[in-house]
Amino acid sequence: MKKKSVNIAIIPARAGSKGIPNKNLQKIGSKNLIEHAIIAALSSSLIDHIIVTSDHPKIISIANNNNVHARLRP
């Protein structure tokens, strides 16, 4: 019996950016950048699990509000 592969998407979203501070929280249209990344991953039929890693509590909160696993990192 052949095992089904499991595909995991990891979205790294640092708060500190040299060019644009809090880049992942900046609005593009009606959503911020991290929400666009999460929505794109959720809409993919190839991805089974999504994990957002960030050092910013607001980004972690956005991931949790979208029912995505989130991990606070240093």
C-alpha positions in Angstrom: 0.0 0.0 0.0 1.4 3.4 -1.0 1.5 6.1 1.7 0.0 9.5 0.9 2.5 12.3 1.3 1.8 15.2 3.6 2.7 18.7 2.5 3.4 21.4 5.1 3.6 25.1 4.3 5.7 27.1 6.7 5.2 30.9 6.5 8.0 32.8 8.3 6.8 36.3 9.2 9.3 38.4 11.1 8.1 41.7 12.5 11.4 43.4 12.1 12.4 44.4 8.5 15.2 46.7 7.6 13.4 48.1 4.6 9.8 48.3 5.8 9.1 48.0 9.5 6.3 45.6 10.4 6.1 44.7 6.7 3.8 41.6 7.3 1.3 43.8 9.0 1.0 46.4 6.2 -2.3 46.5 4.4 -2.5 45.6 0.8 -6.1 46.3 -0.2 -8.3 45.2 2.6 -5.9 42.6 4.1 -2.4 42.7 5.5 0.5 40.9 3.9 0.4 37.9 6.3 -3.3 37.4 5.6 -2.6 37.3 1.9 0.0 34.6 2.5 -2.3 32.5 4.7 -5.3 32.8 2.3 -3.0 31.7 -0.6 -1.8 28.7 1.4 -5.4 27.8 2.5 -6.7 27.9 -1.0 -4.0 25.5 -2.3 -5.1 21.9 -2.8 -1.5 20.8 -2.4 -1.0 21.9 1.2 -2.2 19.8 4.1 -1.0 21.8 7.1 0.0 25.4 7.5 2.3 26.8 10.2 3.1 30.5 10.7 6.2 31.4 12.7 6.8 34.9 14.0 8.3 37.0 16.7 5.3 39.4 16.8 2.2 38.5 18.9 -0.1 40.3 16.4 1.0 38.1 13.6 0.5 35.0 15.8 -3.0 36.3 16.6 -3.8 36.8 12.9 -2.7 33.2 12.2 -4.8 31.8 15.1 -7.9 33.8 13.9 -7.5 32.1 10.5 -7.4 28.6 12.1 -3.7 28.2 11.2 -1.1 26.7 13.6 1.2 29.4 14.9 4.5 29.3 16.7 6.1 32.2 18.5 9.8 32.3 17.9 12.6 34.4 19.4 
